[in-house]
Amino acid sequence: MATGGSSMRRGLPRVAGGEPWPPAASAPAEAVVDASAPPAAVVEAAVERPAGPSAGSGEPPALATASVPERSGTTVVRRGLPRVAGGEPWPSAVVVAAAGPGPTPAEVASAAPAPPLAAADGDTSVCRGLPRIAGGDAWPPAGTAAAVSSPIAAVSSPAAADAAADGAGAAAEEAAPAADLPLIGTATEGPRAPLSVPQTAWAGRAASRRPQPKPEPRRIGPFTKTQWAGAVVVGGVGLLFAAGMAVLAVRFLLSLDGMRDFLATYPGEYHLPAGAPVGIPAWLGWQHFFNVFLMVLIIRSGLTIRREKRPSVFWAPKNNPKGKTSLTIWFHQALDILWLINGAVFIVLLFVTGQWMRIVPTSWEVVPNALSAALQYVSLDWPTENGWVNYNALQQLAYFSTVFIAAPLAAITGFRMSGMWPKKNLKLSAAYPIEWARKVHFPVMLFFVVFIVIHVVLVLATGALRNLNHMYAAQGSVDPTAYADNWTGFWLFVVSLVVIAAAWVAARPLVLAPIARLFGTVSGR
């Protein structure tokens, strides 16, 4: 062998906790090319050959090297793992001399064949290394012949190929026991052996933590809160634009001569029948407050019923423990009964005192006057009627439809959906399906909400102090400016709002349960 060669580079151990491979005593496998020899002289690279393990040692077989002429000038690069899956070890089979161009194919073909390497202790199998895939077997597979361990012999001559084929047959029958050795990185019994070299790499954050997926945003109906906010903003801007265009269009329309004559003929109100009362009595003011108080709580409880999926508190009548219903439904129906009682008293007093003539149309002139009042409202040129004496035609139609159409519809549909409906009467239930009642009841509730909002806005926009004095303080005069600066009705209105807000907050099971126990049995889930 050439003198002065450096020691072989050592790598990872072949067994867990073992020494780096190859052992320290192994000589480096190297080959040289004589610089003075002809270019066709190709030398054979040294290869690792299993020399057979010592009995009971558990160590992998030692290296066996091929005898090559001692030359100087160039060493053959040691071959390692392939560069591509299923390829040959790298570098290629032809050993390139470092001091000059490599041999041509013709020179390789004419080169003298290299003698096959002798296997240690009769073993002809190739030394096995790391697996090619995670969790796979050691590579190359068990039983691989040693004939391919000499890369130049495979291409140098046909005789060498035949010799290699004969050696492969023998090696297939005597597979090396190296296949039974544990692979590096596989799980073994006992604690993991410490590293033989200083650790230079550590597992990052992603090795132990995975990013949590973002939770799905909570939806209210078909949209999220952000989408609803965007819809409200876009819808509000659109409504403002449409309202502005409507105001401009109506103002242009009312500026025409024909429309001026129309407003002069139909100013927005018509004369009431003879004997119609003047003013608003105190009982009507109280009825108005009770109606608003009950309507607000009815709307609140109705919306709660629609979104309540699993009630936590239930109520059952004392004479029928099986007729259990949620406390929210009981509260809603109790408010409905009080509202119906208040409405019945209102209707009776309305016709007894003659106040019905103020809200029931008594002439067909109500139609053109209502149109005139609507145009004046849209143009922002408010009608100037005195509510203490007479309502304009549009107000009259709105009050009439609310008292004599919407209220009865709400009562009839609500009774059909309540527990008081005679469910055993199959013919009556078939004639009036509950689905019809549900399809009508909710839109009626929306009508009440829209009516209340528009009513309050117009009361405050067309003389707030005067209008509030009429309804809450029962103060007014045929002179529209008589109570325009009186704050009595305003402060009574504020007190009523405080009472309504307190009732809204108190309408919860903690407060309702003691009241419900007076009329039945209250239980939890």
C-alpha positions in Angstrom: 0.0 0.0 0.0 1.1 3.6 -0.5 2.8 5.1 2.4 2.0 8.4 4.0 -1.8 8.0 3.4 -4.2 9.7 5.8 -6.6 7.7 8.1 -10.1 6.9 6.8 -12.9 9.2 7.7 -15.2 7.6 10.3 -19.0 8.1 10.4 -22.0 7.1 12.6 -21.9 3.8 14.5 -23.6 0.7 13.0 -25.2 -0.3 16.3 -26.9 1.9 19.0 -24.2 3.1 21.5 -21.4 1.6 19.5 -18.2 3.3 18.2 -18.1 5.2 14.9 -17.8 3.1 11.8 -15.4 1.9 10.5 -13.3 0.9 13.5 -10.2 2.9 14.3 -7.9 0.0 13.4 -9.2 -0.3 9.9 -6.8 0.9 7.2 -8.0 3.4 4.6 -9.0 1.9 1.3 -7.3 3.8 -1.4 -6.0 3.2 -4.9 -3.4 5.2 -6.9 -2.5 5.5 -10.6 1.1 5.5 -11.7 1.7 8.9 -13.3 4.3 7.2 -15.6 2.0 4.4 -16.6 0.1 4.5 -19.8 -3.3 6.3 -19.7 -5.1 3.0 -20.4 -3.9 1.6 -17.1 -6.9 1.9 -14.8 -6.7 0.8 -11.2 -9.3 -0.7 -9.1 -10.9 1.2 -6.2 -10.7 -0.2 -2.7 -14.1 -1.4 -1.5 -15.5 -2.4 1.8 -16.0 -6.2 2.1 -17.3 -8.0 5.1 -14.6 -9.9 6.8 -17.0 -11.8 9.0 -17.9 -10.9 12.5 -16.1 -12.4 15.4 -18.0 -14.9 17.3 -20.2 -13.3 20.0 -18.7 -9.9 19.4 -21.9 -8.3 17.9 -19.7 -6.0 15.9 -20.1 -5.6 12.1 -17.6 -7.3 9.8 -14.3 -5.6 9.3 -13.1 -4.0 6.1 -11.4 -6.1 3.5 -9.5 -4.3 0.8 -8.4 -5.3 -2.6 -4.6 -5.3 -3.4 -3.8 -2.6 -5.8 -0.3 -1.6 -7.1 1.4 1.1 -5.0 1.4 4.2 -7.0 1.7 7.9 -6.4 0.0 10.9 -7.6 -3.7 10.2 -7.4 -6.2 8.6 -4.9 -9.6 7.2 -5.8 -12.6 9.0 -4.2 -14.4 6.8 -1.8 -17.9 5.8 -3.0 -21.0 6.5 -0.9 -24.8 6.6 -1.2 -26.4 7.1 -4.7 -27.5 10.6 -5.8 -30.9 9.3 -7.1 -33.3 6.7 -5.8 -32.3 3.3 -7.1 -29.1 4.6 -8.7 -25.5 3.4 -8.3 -23.2 4.5 -5.5 -21.5 7.8 -6.0 -19.0 8.5 -7.5 -19.4 6.5 -10.7 -17.8 3.1 -11.3 -14.9 4.4 -13.3 -12.3 5.9 -11.0 -10.9 9.2 -12.3 -7.3 10.1 -11.5 -6.8 13.4 -9.9 -3.7 14.2 -11.9 -5.0 14.2 -15.5 -7.9 13.3 -17.7 -9.6 10.0 -17.1 -9.5 6.9 -19.3 -11.5 6.8 -22.5 -14.1 4.0 -23.0 -11.6 2.2 -25.3 -9.0 2.3 -22.6 -11.4 1.0 -20.1 -12.4 -1.9 -22.4 -8.7 -2.8 -23.0 -7.7 -2.6 -19.4 -6.5 -5.8 -17.7 -9.2 -7.4 -15.5 -8.9 -7.0 -11.8 -9.0 -10.2 -9.7 -12.1 -10.6 -7.6 -11.8 -9.7 -4.0 -11.6 -12.5 -1.6 -14.3 -12.6 1.0 -13.3 -12.9 4.6 -14.1 -16.3 6.1 -15.9 -17.4 3.0 -18.5 -14.6 3.3 -19.4 -13.0 -0.1 -22.2 -10.7 1.0 -21.9 -7.0 0.8 -21.7 -4.9 4.0 -25.2 -3.4 4.6 -25.7 0.3 5.6 -28.6 2.6 6.3 -32.1 2.0 4.9 -33.0 3.8 1.7 -36.5 4.8 3.1 -37.7 5.6 6.6 -38.5 2.5 8.5 -37.1 0.2 5.7 -34.5 -2.6 5.8 -30.8 -2.0 5.6 -29.3 -1.4 2.2 -28.4 -3.3 0.1 -30.9 -6.2 0.8 -29.7 -9.3 2.5 -28.1 -11.8 0.0 -26.7 -9.2 -2.4 -23.6 -10.8 -4.0 -20.2 -9.3 -3.6 -19.5 -9.4 -7.3 -20.6 -5.8 -7.7 -18.3 -4.6 -5.0 -15.5 -4.0 -7.6 -16.9 -1.3 -9.8 -14.1 -1.5 -12.4 -14.3 -5.2 -12.7 -17.9 -5.0 -13.8 -16.8 -3.1 -16.9 -13.2 -4.2 -17.5 -13.7 -7.6 -19.1 -16.3 -10.3 -19.6 -14.2 -12.7 -17.6 -14.5 -10.4 -14.6 -18.3 -10.3 -15.1 -18.5 -14.1 -15.1 -16.5 -14.3 -12.0 -18.7 -11.8 -10.3 -21.8 -13.7 -11.3 -20.3 -16.9 -9.8 -19.6 -15.1 -6.6 -23.1 -13.6 -6.4 -24.6 -17.1 -6.5 -22.5 -18.2 -3.6 -23.2 -15.0 -1.6 -27.0 -15.5 -2.0 -26.8 -18.8 -0.1 -24.6 -17.4 2.7 -26.3 -14.1 3.6 -24.3 -12.1 6.1 -25.7 -11.8 9.6 -25.3 -8.0 9.3 -29.0 -7.8 8.4 -29.9 -8.7 12.0 -28.1 -5.6 13.3 -30.3 -2.8 14.6 -30.6 0.2 12.4 -29.6 3.6 13.5 -32.6 5.6 14.6 -34.8 2.6 15.2 -36.5 2.0 18.6 -34.5 -0.3 20.9 -35.2 -1.5 24.4 -33.8 0.5 27.3 -32.9 4.1 27.5 -31.5 5.9 24.5 -27.7 6.1 24.4 -26.2 9.5 24.7 -24.7 11.2 21.7 -21.1 10.5 21.0 -20.6 14.0 19.6 -21.7 17.5 20.8 -25.3 18.3 19.7 -25.5 21.1 17.2 -29.1 20.9 16.1 -32.3 21.0 18.2 -36.0 20.5 17.4 -37.7 23.7 16.5 -41.1 25.0 17.6 -42.9 23.2 14.9 -41.7 19.8 16.2 -43.9 20.0 19.3 -46.6 22.6 18.5 -48.9 22.8 15.5 -50.7 26.0 14.7 -54.3 25.9 15.8 -56.9 26.4 13.0 -58.8 29.6 13.3 -62.3 29.0 14.8 -65.3 29.4 12.5 -66.8 32.8 13.1 -70.1 32.7 15.0 -73.1 33.5 12.7 -76.3 35.2 13.5 -78.6 33.8 10.9 -76.9 33.7 7.5 -74.2 36.3 8.3 -71.5 36.9 10.9 -71.4 40.0 13.1 -69.0 41.7 10.8 -71.1 40.9 7.8 -74.2 42.2 9.5 -72.4 45.4 10.4 -71.4 45.8 6.8 -74.9 45.1 5.6 -76.3 47.7 8.0 -73.8 50.3 6.9 -74.4 49.6 3.2 -78.1 49.4 3.7 -78.2 52.6 5.7 -76.2 54.5 3.1 -78.5 53.1 0.4 -81.6 54.2 2.4 -80.3 57.7 3.0 -79.5 58.1 -0.7 -83.0 56.8 -1.7 -84.6 59.1 0.9 -82.7 62.1 -0.4 -83.8 61.3 -4.0 -87.4 60.9 -2.8 -87.4 64.2 -1.1 -86.0 66.0 -4.2 -88.5 64.3 -6.4 -91.5 65.1 -4.2 -90.4 68.7 -3.8 -90.2 69.1 -7.6 -93.7 67.4 -7.9 -95.3 69.7 -5.4 -93.8 72.8 -7.1 -96.1 72.1 -10.1 -99.3 74.1 -10.5 -101.5 71.1 -10.5 -100.1 69.7 -7.3 -100.4 73.1 -5.6 -104.1 73.1 -6.4 -104.3 69.5 -5.0 -102.7 70.5 -1.7 -105.1 73.5 -1.4 -108.2 71.2 -2.0 -106.9 68.4 0.2 -104.7 69.9 2.9 -104.3 66.5 4.7 -107.3 66.5 7.0 -111.0 66.7 6.8 -113.7 67.8 9.2 -114.9 65.4 11.8 -118.7 64.6 12.2 -120.7 66.9 14.4 -120.5 66.0 18.0 -117.0 64.6 17.8 -115.1 65.2 21.1 -112.3 67.7 21.4 -109.2 66.9 23.3 -107.7 63.7 24.8 -109.1 62.5 28.2 -106.9 61.3 31.0 -108.1 57.7 30.7 -106.8 57.6 27.1 -103.4 58.8 28.2 -103.2 55.9 30.8 -104.4 53.4 28.2 -101.7 54.7 25.9 -99.0 54.1 28.5 -100.2 50.6 29.4 -100.4 49.7 25.7 -96.8 50.8 25.1 -95.6 49.1 28.3 -97.1 45.8 27.4 -96.3 46.0 23.7 -92.6 46.5 24.4 -92.5 43.4 26.7 -94.5 41.3 24.3 -92.1 42.0 21.5 -89.1 41.3 23.8 -90.5 37.9 25.0 -91.6 37.0 21.5 -88.1 37.5 20.1 -86.7 35.5 23.0 -89.0 32.6 22.2 -87.8 32.6 18.6 -84.1 32.3 19.5 -84.5 30.1 22.7 -83.4 26.6 21.8 -83.2 24.8 25.2 -85.2 26.6 27.9 -83.8 26.2 31.4 -87.0 27.1 33.4 -90.5 25.7 32.9 -94.0 26.4 34.1 -97.0 24.1 34.4 -100.6 24.9 35.6 -101.6 23.6 39.0 -104.5 21.6 37.5 -102.4 20.1 34.7 -98.8 19.2 35.7 -98.3 17.6 32.3 -99.0 20.8 30.4 -95.5 22.1 31.0 -94.1 24.9 28.9 -91.1 27.2 29.1 -91.3 30.2 31.5 -90.7 32.5 28.5 -93.8 31.3 26.7 -95.8 31.6 29.9 -94.6 35.2 30.4 -95.4 36.0 26.7 -98.9 34.6 27.0 -99.5 36.4 30.3 -98.6 39.7 28.7 -100.9 38.9 25.8 -103.8 38.4 28.2 -103.1 41.7 30.0 -102.8 43.4 26.6 -106.1 42.0 25.4 -107.8 43.1 28.6 -106.3 46.6 28.2 -107.4 46.6 24.6 -111.0 45.6 25.4 -111.3 48.4 28.0 -109.9 50.8 25.4 -112.4 49.7 22.7 -115.3 50.0 25.1 -114.3 53.5 26.4 -113.5 54.5 22.8 -117.1 54.0 21.6 -118.8 55.1 24.9 -117.0 58.5 24.9 -117.2 59.1 21.1 -113.4 59.1 20.7 -113.8 56.5 17.9 -114.6 59.3 15.5 -111.1 60.6 15.8 -109.5 57.3 14.6 -112.2 55.7 12.4 -112.6 57.2 8.9 -116.0 58.7 8.4 -115.6 60.1 4.8 -114.0 59.0 1.6 -112.1 62.3 1.7 -109.7 60.4 3.9 -108.0 58.9 0.8 -106.9 62.0 -1.0 -106.1 63.8 2.3 -104.0 60.8 3.3 -102.1 61.1 0.0 -101.6 64.8 0.6 -100.3 64.3 4.1 -97.9 61.6 2.8 -96.5 63.9 0.2 -96.0 66.6 2.8 -94.2 64.2 5.1 -91.9 63.1 2.3 -91.1 66.6 1.2 -90.1 67.4 4.9 -92.8 70.1 5.0 -94.7 68.7 7.9 -98.5 68.9 8.1 -99.6 71.6 10.7 -102.8 70.0 12.1 -103.5 70.2 15.8 -103.7 66.7 17.3 -105.8 68.0 20.2 -108.6 68.7 17.8 -108.1 66.4 14.9 -105.6 64.0 13.4 -104.5 64.2 9.8 -105.9 61.6 7.4 -102.7 59.5 7.3 -102.6 59.4 11.1 -106.2 58.3 11.2 -105.7 55.4 8.8 -102.6 54.3 10.7 -104.4 54.3 14.0 -107.4 52.6 12.6 -105.3 49.8 11.0 -103.4 49.3 14.2 -106.4 49.1 16.5 -108.9 47.3 14.3 -106.8 45.2 12.0 -103.3 44.5 13.4 -104.3 44.0 17.0 -107.1 41.4 16.2 -104.7 39.5 13.8 -102.1 39.4 16.6 -104.7 38.1 19.1 -106.2 35.4 16.7 -102.8 34.0 15.5 -101.4 34.1 19.0 -104.3 32.2 20.4 -103.9 29.5 17.8 -100.3 29.0 18.8 -100.9 29.1 22.5 -101.6 26.2 24.9 -105.2 27.4 25.3 -106.1 26.3 21.8 -108.4 23.2 21.9 -106.0 20.7 20.3 -108.4 17.8 20.6 -110.8 19.5 18.2 -109.3 18.0 15.0 -111.8 19.7 12.7 -111.1 23.1 14.0 -107.4 22.6 13.9 -107.6 21.3 10.4 -109.7 24.4 9.3 -107.2 26.7 10.9 -103.7 25.2 10.6 -101.0 26.4 13.0 -98.7 27.0 10.1 -101.0 29.8 8.9 -100.9 31.4 12.3 -97.1 31.3 12.4 -96.8 32.9 9.0 -99.0 35.8 10.0 -98.1 36.3 13.6 -94.4 37.3 13.1 -95.1 39.8 10.3 -97.8 41.4 12.5 -95.2 41.9 15.2 -92.9 43.5 12.6 -95.7 45.9 11.7 -96.1 47.0 15.4 -92.3 47.6 15.6 -92.3 49.8 12.4 -95.4 51.6 13.6 -93.9 52.4 17.0 -90.7 53.7 15.5 -92.3 55.9 12.9 -94.9 57.1 15.5 -92.3 58.2 18.0 -90.1 59.9 15.4 -93.1 61.9 14.0 -94.3 62.9 17.5 -90.8 64.3 18.4 -90.3 65.9 14.9 -93.7 67.7 14.7 -93.8 69.6 18.0 -92.5 67.3 20.7 -93.6 69.3 23.8 -97.1 70.0 22.5 -97.7 66.4 21.4 -96.3 64.9 24.6 -98.5 67.2 26.6 -101.5 65.9 24.7 -100.9 62.3 25.3 -99.1 62.0 28.7 -100.4 65.1 30.6 -103.9 65.4 28.9 -103.2 69.1 28.4 -104.0 71.0 25.1 -106.0 73.7 23.5 -107.5 74.6 20.2 -104.7 77.0 19.9 -101.7 75.0 18.6 -99.2 77.2 20.4 -100.9 77.1 23.8 -98.7 74.3 25.3 -95.8 74.5 23.0 -93.4 75.5 25.9 -94.9 73.2 28.6 -92.5 70.5 29.8 -95.0 68.5 31.9 -95.8 65.9 29.3 -92.1 65.5 28.4 -91.1 64.6 32.0 -93.9 62.2 32.3 -92.7 60.6 29.0 -89.2 60.3 30.5 -90.6 58.6 33.6 -92.5 56.1 31.5 -89.4 55.2 29.5 -87.6 54.5 32.8 -90.4 52.2 33.9 -90.4 50.4 30.6 -86.6 50.0 30.7 -86.7 48.6 34.2 -89.3 46.1 33.2 -87.2 45.1 30.2 -84.2 44.4 32.4 -86.3 42.6 35.1 -87.9 40.3 32.6 -85.7 37.3 33.5 -86.3 33.9 35.3 -84.9 35.2 38.6 -87.7 37.8 38.8 -90.4 36.0 36.8 -90.2 32.6 38.6 -91.7 33.9 42.0 -94.6 35.5 40.1 -95.2 32.4 38.0 -95.4 30.2 41.1 -98.5 32.1 42.1 -100.3 30.7 39.1 -98.6 27.3 38.7 -95.5 25.2 39.2 -92.1 26.3 38.2 -89.3 23.7 37.6 -85.9 23.5 36.0 -84.6 21.2 33.4 
